[in-house]
Amino acid sequence: MNANKFVKKYTMVLALLVVFVFFTYLTGGRLLLAQNISNLLLQNAYVLIMACGMLLCILTGGNVDLSVGSTLCLSAALSAKLLSMGISPLVAILVSLAVACVIGVWQGWLIGYIHIPPFICTLAGMFLFRGIARVILDSKTVAIMDKRFLSLFTSYIQIPGLDVNQRVISSMVVGIVVAAAITVYTFMAERKKVKKGYETAGFGLTAARVCIFDLVILFYAYKLMSYKGIPIMLIWILVVVAIFAFITSSTVFGRYFYAVGGNEKATRLSGIDPRKVYFWAYFLMSLLAGLSGLLVVARIGSVDGNMGSSYEMDAIASCFIGGASAYGGSGTVQGIMIGAILLGVINQGMSILGLPDQYQYIVKGAVLLGAVVFDVVSNHKTGKS
């Protein structure tokens, strides 16, 4: 792989590295504090999760779901209201997720089978679901007091006897195990490709990539060890990301989304029903928005009618910054995770510096536009004339 191909393939990774080093310098190293490193993923958990669903929508042809912020708010409002009435946390969680599923069925049916344009359908949902959430909350702020509910999403994993004296050794142990597992899996996969005659990046480049990735994992594990340990919310994030990475890269079902976005007419002629693909894209998106609502309300500890405003934009931006095509048909879960973390580093870095919100909007807008321009120019894509 020559230098041009390498830079093109890992552009966002290199950009993330540059941005991280830049804000580390500007903040005098405060960005590297254990608490800030731990909070980097926790504060952006909703972005990382919802971006997985948004990717499916974008793959179908550059479509997006504008209602996810309102769905998140509705899910959080339902759970908070039910908990305030003395309902058990399990019931509150199931009801909130069930309502999110109903929203997904409704929008998936309208978009897939009634052929309502996704932009119009989800724009209407954005207003409708937020209005329902405010009705449920009676335009008030409702606090979460149930410790059982909070512990499901905001607690930390610690092993008695191993984690003592403010050093959570289990975090480092888990980090080493994960790094070793990734190394073994990567080289086994590379070996299989070579045996089957597929083109590979080469041993040297693969080894360098694995080493860098392992070092990042060990660094993150070390920072968690110095703070409170592995947060439960990180487990939720990893489970969702792993499931959707497997779906999009290793299943026939996942390839349907790429096929529809690449050429819907050819997909239909090959025997695949695009209506079902659209339905599942928006159903899964709403389900993840509902789950994100539970994570956000647990982290914040309360919910009001404005929760989730502009969250859909963060999910959309993460996908495009992470390499998803604005025209559909291409993009990976791994890429959008890089995009989400890049946005998180920018937000956290500017927050540590105390910069006003307006500068965050300017920077995020510039980064998003630059990512889309790079995608269009580098791949010689053109819009409709």
C-alpha positions in Angstrom: 0.0 0.0 0.0 1.6 3.3 -1.1 1.5 6.5 0.9 -1.4 8.0 -1.0 -3.6 5.0 -0.4 -2.6 4.8 3.3 -3.4 8.5 3.9 -6.7 8.2 2.1 -7.7 5.1 4.0 -6.8 6.4 7.4 -7.5 10.1 6.9 -9.9 10.4 9.8 -7.7 8.4 12.2 -4.8 10.8 11.4 -7.2 13.8 11.8 -8.3 12.4 15.2 -4.6 12.0 16.3 -3.8 15.6 15.2 -6.9 17.1 16.9 -6.2 15.1 20.1 -2.5 16.3 20.2 -3.6 19.9 19.4 -6.1 20.1 22.3 -3.8 18.3 24.7 -1.3 21.1 24.0 -3.8 23.9 24.2 -5.2 22.6 27.5 -1.8 22.1 29.1 -2.3 18.4 29.3 -5.7 18.6 31.1 -7.3 16.7 28.3 -5.2 13.7 29.4 -6.5 13.7 33.0 -8.0 10.3 34.0 -11.5 11.8 34.6 -11.5 13.6 31.3 -10.4 10.5 29.4 -13.1 8.5 31.2 -15.8 11.1 30.5 -14.9 11.4 26.8 -16.9 8.3 25.9 -19.5 8.6 28.6 -20.5 12.1 27.5 -20.7 11.0 23.9 -22.4 7.6 24.5 -25.6 8.7 22.8 -23.7 9.8 19.7 -21.7 6.5 19.5 -24.9 4.4 19.8 -27.2 6.5 17.6 -24.6 6.8 14.9 -24.8 3.1 14.4 -28.5 3.4 13.5 -28.0 6.6 11.6 -25.4 4.8 9.4 -28.1 2.3 8.2 -30.3 5.2 7.2 -27.5 7.0 5.4 -26.4 3.8 3.6 -29.9 3.6 1.9 -29.1 6.6 -0.2 -27.9 9.5 2.0 -31.2 9.6 4.0 -31.2 10.7 7.7 -33.6 10.4 10.7 -34.3 13.9 12.1 -36.6 12.5 14.9 -34.0 10.7 16.9 -33.4 13.5 19.4 -37.1 13.7 20.1 -37.4 9.9 20.3 -34.6 10.0 22.9 -36.4 12.7 24.8 -39.7 10.7 24.8 -37.9 7.6 26.0 -36.2 9.4 28.8 -39.4 11.2 29.8 -41.4 7.9 29.9 -38.8 6.2 32.1 -38.5 9.1 34.4 -42.3 9.5 34.8 -42.8 5.8 35.4 -40.0 5.7 38.0 -41.5 8.7 39.8 -44.8 6.7 40.1 -43.0 3.9 41.8 -42.8 1.5 38.8 -39.9 -0.9 38.9 -36.8 0.0 36.8 -37.2 -3.1 34.6 -40.8 -2.2 33.6 -39.8 1.4 33.0 -37.0 0.4 30.7 -39.1 -2.1 28.8 -42.0 0.3 28.3 -39.6 3.0 27.1 -37.9 0.7 24.6 -41.3 -0.6 23.5 -42.5 2.9 22.7 -39.3 3.5 20.7 -40.0 0.3 18.8 -43.5 1.5 18.0 -42.1 4.7 16.7 -39.6 2.7 14.5 -42.4 0.5 13.1 -44.5 3.6 12.4 -41.8 5.6 10.6 -40.4 2.5 8.9 -43.8 1.6 7.5 -44.5 5.2 6.3 -41.1 5.5 4.6 -40.7 1.9 3.3 -44.2 1.0 2.3 -46.1 4.3 1.9 -43.0 6.0 0.3 -43.2 9.1 2.4 -39.8 11.0 1.9 -37.6 10.2 4.9 -36.8 13.9 5.5 -40.5 14.9 5.7 -41.6 11.9 7.8 -38.8 12.2 10.4 -39.2 16.0 10.5 -42.8 15.6 11.4 -41.7 13.0 14.0 -39.2 15.5 15.4 -42.0 17.9 16.4 -44.6 15.2 17.2 -42.5 13.1 19.6 -41.0 16.1 21.5 -44.5 17.4 22.0 -45.7 14.1 23.4 -42.6 14.1 25.7 -43.5 17.5 27.0 -47.1 16.5 27.6 -45.8 13.5 29.7 -43.5 15.7 31.7 -46.2 18.4 32.0 -43.5 20.9 30.9 -41.5 20.2 34.1 -38.2 18.7 35.0 -38.4 15.2 36.5 -35.5 13.8 38.5 -34.4 10.2 38.6 -34.2 9.0 42.2 -34.2 5.2 41.8 -30.7 4.0 42.5 -31.4 0.6 40.9 -32.1 2.3 37.6 -29.0 4.5 37.9 -26.8 1.6 38.7 -27.7 -0.2 35.5 -26.2 2.6 33.4 -23.9 4.8 35.6 -22.1 2.4 38.0 -18.5 1.2 37.6 -17.1 -2.4 37.5 -14.8 -3.1 40.4 -13.6 -6.5 41.8 -13.3 -6.8 45.6 -9.8 -7.7 46.7 -8.2 -6.8 43.3 -9.3 -3.1 43.2 -8.0 -1.4 46.3 -6.3 1.9 47.3 -7.9 3.9 44.5 -6.2 1.7 41.9 -8.7 -0.3 39.8 -6.4 -3.0 38.6 -9.2 -4.9 36.9 -9.4 -2.2 34.3 -5.8 -2.8 33.2 -6.3 -6.6 33.3 -9.3 -6.3 31.0 -7.4 -3.9 28.7 -4.5 -6.4 28.3 -6.9 -9.2 27.6 -8.8 -7.2 25.0 -5.6 -6.0 23.3 -4.3 -9.6 23.1 -7.6 -10.8 21.7 -7.6 -8.1 19.0 -4.0 -8.9 18.0 -4.7 -12.6 17.7 -8.0 -12.1 15.8 -6.4 -9.6 13.4 -3.5 -11.8 12.4 -5.7 -14.9 12.1 -8.0 -12.9 9.7 -5.0 -11.7 7.8 -3.7 -15.3 7.5 -7.1 -16.5 6.1 -7.1 -13.7 3.5 -3.6 -14.7 2.3 -4.6 -18.4 2.1 -7.7 -17.5 0.0 -5.6 -15.3 -2.3 -7.2 -11.9 -1.3 -5.2 -8.7 -1.4 -3.9 -7.7 2.0 -2.1 -4.7 3.5 1.0 -6.7 4.3 2.5 -8.0 7.5 4.4 -4.8 8.4 1.4 -2.4 8.0 -0.9 -4.8 9.8 1.5 -5.1 12.7 1.9 -1.3 12.9 -1.9 -0.9 12.9 -2.4 -3.5 15.6 0.4 -2.0 17.7 -1.1 1.5 17.6 -4.6 0.2 18.3 -3.3 -1.9 21.3 -1.4 1.0 22.7 -4.6 3.1 22.6 -6.5 0.4 24.4 -3.8 0.0 27.1 -3.6 3.8 27.5 -7.4 4.1 28.0 -7.3 1.1 30.4 -4.5 2.8 32.4 -6.6 6.0 32.7 -9.6 4.1 33.8 -7.5 2.3 36.4 -6.5 5.7 37.8 -10.1 6.9 38.0 -13.0 4.6 38.9 -12.6 1.6 36.7 -14.6 0.4 33.8 -18.0 2.2 33.5 -21.1 0.1 32.8 -22.1 2.6 30.1 -18.9 1.6 28.2 -20.2 -2.0 28.2 -23.5 -0.8 26.7 -21.6 1.1 24.0 -19.3 -1.8 23.1 -22.2 -4.3 22.9 -24.2 -2.0 20.5 -21.1 -1.2 18.4 -20.0 -4.8 18.2 -23.5 -6.0 17.1 -23.8 -3.4 14.4 -20.3 -3.8 13.2 -21.0 -7.5 12.8 -24.3 -6.9 11.0 -22.9 -4.4 8.5 -19.7 -6.3 7.7 -20.5 -10.0 8.1 -24.2 -10.7 7.3 -26.3 -10.8 4.2 -28.8 -8.6 5.9 -26.2 -5.9 6.5 -25.1 -6.0 2.8 -28.7 -5.2 1.8 -28.3 -1.6 3.1 -25.2 -1.1 0.9 -27.0 -2.6 -2.1 -30.0 -0.3 -1.8 -27.8 2.8 -1.4 -25.6 1.7 -4.3 -28.3 1.0 -6.8 -31.9 0.6 -5.6 -33.3 -0.5 -9.0 -30.6 -3.2 -9.5 -31.3 -4.3 -5.9 -35.0 -4.7 -6.6 -34.3 -6.6 -9.8 -32.0 -9.0 -7.9 -34.9 -10.0 -5.7 -34.3 -7.8 -2.6 -37.2 -5.8 -1.4 -36.0 -2.2 -0.7 -39.1 -1.6 1.3 -38.0 -4.0 4.0 -34.5 -2.5 4.0 -35.9 1.0 4.6 -38.3 -0.4 7.3 -35.5 -2.0 9.2 -33.2 1.0 8.9 -35.6 3.3 10.6 -36.9 0.7 13.1 -33.4 0.0 14.4 -32.6 3.7 14.4 -35.6 4.4 16.7 -34.7 1.5 19.0 -31.2 2.8 19.5 -32.6 6.3 20.1 -34.8 4.8 22.8 -31.8 3.1 24.4 -29.8 6.3 24.2 -32.6 8.1 26.1 -32.1 5.7 29.0 -28.3 6.3 29.0 -28.6 10.1 28.9 -31.3 10.4 31.6 -29.3 8.1 33.9 -26.1 10.1 33.4 -27.7 13.5 33.8 -30.1 12.4 36.6 -33.1 14.3 35.3 -35.1 15.0 32.1 -36.9 18.0 30.7 -38.7 18.8 27.4 -35.5 20.1 25.8 -33.4 17.0 26.3 -32.0 15.7 23.0 -32.2 18.9 21.1 -29.8 18.8 18.1 -28.6 15.3 19.1 -29.7 14.1 15.7 -27.2 16.5 14.2 -24.3 15.0 16.2 -25.2 11.5 15.0 -25.4 12.6 11.4 -22.2 14.6 11.6 -20.4 11.6 13.2 -21.4 9.4 10.2 -20.3 11.8 7.5 -17.1 12.8 9.3 -16.4 9.1 9.8 -16.5 8.4 6.1 -20.1 7.5 5.3 -21.0 8.7 1.8 -23.5 11.6 1.5 -24.9 9.7 -1.5 -25.3 6.4 0.4 -23.9 2.9 -0.3 -20.6 3.2 1.7 -19.5 3.7 5.3 -18.4 1.5 8.2 -19.2 1.3 11.9 -15.5 1.6 12.7 -15.4 4.8 10.7 -18.3 6.5 12.3 -16.9 5.6 15.8 -13.8 7.6 14.8 -16.0 10.5 13.7 -18.0 10.4 16.9 -14.8 10.4 19.1 -13.3 13.2 16.9 -16.4 15.4 17.7 -16.2 14.4 21.3 -12.5 15.5 21.6 -13.4 18.8 19.9 -16.3 19.4 22.3 -14.4 18.4 25.4 -11.2 20.3 24.4 -13.2 23.5 23.8 -15.1 23.0 27.1 -11.9 22.6 29.1 -10.7 25.8 27.4 -13.9 27.6 28.4 -14.8 28.6 24.9 -18.4 29.7 24.3 -20.9 27.3 22.6 -20.9 29.4 19.4 -17.3 28.5 18.7 -18.1 24.8 19.1 -20.8 25.1 16.4 -18.4 26.9 14.1 -15.8 24.2 14.5 -18.2 21.3 14.1 -19.8 22.9 11.1 -16.4 23.4 9.4 -15.2 19.8 10.2 -18.5 18.4 8.8 -18.3 20.4 5.6 -14.6 19.5 5.2 -15.3 15.8 5.6 -18.1 15.8 3.0 -16.1 17.8 0.5 -13.2 15.4 1.0 -15.5 12.4 0.4 -16.9 13.9 -2.8 -13.7 15.2 -4.3 -11.5 12.2 -3.4 -14.0 9.7 -4.8 -14.9 11.9 -7.8 -18.6 11.9 -7.0 -21.1 14.3 -8.4 -24.6 15.2 -7.3 -27.7 15.3 -9.5 -27.6 18.0 -12.2 
